[in-house]
Amino acid sequence: MEAYCMKCRAKREIKNPRSITLKNGRPATQGVCPTCGTKVFRIGKG
């Protein structure tokens, strides 16, 4: 699954992805950018 990295300004494959649930109940995926190590985040099932 890919997410947009704000630091690299590009779509990157999510490293160490984990499923989380937002406060409003929507599913999301959170992980780390493999290039720069910044936290990346994507809303929606994946």
PyMOL CGO cylinders between C-alpha atoms (Angstrom):
from pymol import cmd
from pymol.cgo import CYLINDER

trace = [
    CYLINDER, 0.00, 0.00, 0.00, 1.22, 3.50, -0.81, 0.3, 1, 1, 1, 1, 1, 1,
    CYLINDER, 1.22, 3.50, -0.81, 0.84, 6.78, 1.04, 0.3, 1, 1, 1, 1, 1, 1,
    CYLINDER, 0.84, 6.78, 1.04, 1.96, 10.31, 0.24, 0.3, 1, 1, 1, 1, 1, 1,
    CYLINDER, 1.96, 10.31, 0.24, 5.10, 11.39, 2.12, 0.3, 1, 1, 1, 1, 1, 1,
    CYLINDER, 5.10, 11.39, 2.12, 5.00, 15.11, 2.93, 0.3, 1, 1, 1, 1, 1, 1,
    CYLINDER, 5.00, 15.11, 2.93, 8.78, 15.35, 3.33, 0.3, 1, 1, 1, 1, 1, 1,
    CYLINDER, 8.78, 15.35, 3.33, 9.70, 13.56, 0.06, 0.3, 1, 1, 1, 1, 1, 1,
    CYLINDER, 9.70, 13.56, 0.06, 6.67, 15.03, -1.76, 0.3, 1, 1, 1, 1, 1, 1,
    CYLINDER, 6.67, 15.03, -1.76, 6.03, 11.69, -3.45, 0.3, 1, 1, 1, 1, 1, 1,
    CYLINDER, 6.03, 11.69, -3.45, 4.00, 8.51, -3.04, 0.3, 1, 1, 1, 1, 1, 1,
    CYLINDER, 4.00, 8.51, -3.04, 5.96, 5.87, -1.15, 0.3, 1, 1, 1, 1, 1, 1,
    CYLINDER, 5.96, 5.87, -1.15, 5.33, 2.27, -0.14, 0.3, 1, 1, 1, 1, 1, 1,
    CYLINDER, 5.33, 2.27, -0.14, 4.40, 2.11, 3.56, 0.3, 1, 1, 1, 1, 1, 1,
    CYLINDER, 4.40, 2.11, 3.56, 7.03, 0.41, 5.72, 0.3, 1, 1, 1, 1, 1, 1,
    CYLINDER, 7.03, 0.41, 5.72, 5.80, -1.30, 8.92, 0.3, 1, 1, 1, 1, 1, 1,
    CYLINDER, 5.80, -1.30, 8.92, 2.10, -0.68, 8.14, 0.3, 1, 1, 1, 1, 1, 1,
    CYLINDER, 2.10, -0.68, 8.14, -0.45, -1.05, 10.92, 0.3, 1, 1, 1, 1, 1, 1,
    CYLINDER, -0.45, -1.05, 10.92, -4.21, -0.67, 10.85, 0.3, 1, 1, 1, 1, 1, 1,
    CYLINDER, -4.21, -0.67, 10.85, -5.71, 1.91, 13.17, 0.3, 1, 1, 1, 1, 1, 1,
    CYLINDER, -5.71, 1.91, 13.17, -9.17, 3.39, 13.71, 0.3, 1, 1, 1, 1, 1, 1,
    CYLINDER, -9.17, 3.39, 13.71, -9.78, 7.13, 13.77, 0.3, 1, 1, 1, 1, 1, 1,
    CYLINDER, -9.78, 7.13, 13.77, -11.86, 8.83, 16.46, 0.3, 1, 1, 1, 1, 1, 1,
    CYLINDER, -11.86, 8.83, 16.46, -14.86, 8.95, 14.12, 0.3, 1, 1, 1, 1, 1, 1,
    CYLINDER, -14.86, 8.95, 14.12, -14.61, 5.18, 13.47, 0.3, 1, 1, 1, 1, 1, 1,
    CYLINDER, -14.61, 5.18, 13.47, -13.04, 5.28, 10.00, 0.3, 1, 1, 1, 1, 1, 1,
    CYLINDER, -13.04, 5.28, 10.00, -10.23, 2.81, 9.26, 0.3, 1, 1, 1, 1, 1, 1,
    CYLINDER, -10.23, 2.81, 9.26, -6.73, 4.07, 8.40, 0.3, 1, 1, 1, 1, 1, 1,
    CYLINDER, -6.73, 4.07, 8.40, -3.19, 2.80, 7.88, 0.3, 1, 1, 1, 1, 1, 1,
    CYLINDER, -3.19, 2.80, 7.88, -0.14, 4.31, 9.54, 0.3, 1, 1, 1, 1, 1, 1,
    CYLINDER, -0.14, 4.31, 9.54, 3.52, 3.55, 8.90, 0.3, 1, 1, 1, 1, 1, 1,
    CYLINDER, 3.52, 3.55, 8.90, 6.93, 4.93, 8.02, 0.3, 1, 1, 1, 1, 1, 1,
    CYLINDER, 6.93, 4.93, 8.02, 8.44, 6.23, 4.77, 0.3, 1, 1, 1, 1, 1, 1,
    CYLINDER, 8.44, 6.23, 4.77, 11.26, 3.86, 3.73, 0.3, 1, 1, 1, 1, 1, 1,
    CYLINDER, 11.26, 3.86, 3.73, 13.32, 6.73, 2.23, 0.3, 1, 1, 1, 1, 1, 1,
    CYLINDER, 13.32, 6.73, 2.23, 13.33, 9.42, 4.94, 0.3, 1, 1, 1, 1, 1, 1,
    CYLINDER, 13.33, 9.42, 4.94, 11.77, 7.74, 8.00, 0.3, 1, 1, 1, 1, 1, 1,
    CYLINDER, 11.77, 7.74, 8.00, 8.88, 10.22, 8.33, 0.3, 1, 1, 1, 1, 1, 1,
    CYLINDER, 8.88, 10.22, 8.33, 5.50, 8.99, 9.57, 0.3, 1, 1, 1, 1, 1, 1,
    CYLINDER, 5.50, 8.99, 9.57, 3.06, 8.44, 6.68, 0.3, 1, 1, 1, 1, 1, 1,
    CYLINDER, 3.06, 8.44, 6.68, -0.68, 8.03, 6.97, 0.3, 1, 1, 1, 1, 1, 1,
    CYLINDER, -0.68, 8.03, 6.97, -3.51, 6.91, 4.70, 0.3, 1, 1, 1, 1, 1, 1,
    CYLINDER, -3.51, 6.91, 4.70, -7.24, 6.97, 5.42, 0.3, 1, 1, 1, 1, 1, 1,
    CYLINDER, -7.24, 6.97, 5.42, -9.31, 4.03, 4.19, 0.3, 1, 1, 1, 1, 1, 1,
    CYLINDER, -9.31, 4.03, 4.19, -9.08, 0.28, 4.09, 0.3, 1, 1, 1, 1, 1, 1,
    CYLINDER, -9.08, 0.28, 4.09, -6.16, -1.24, 2.33, 0.3, 1, 1, 1, 1, 1, 1,
]
cmd.load_cgo(trace, "trace")
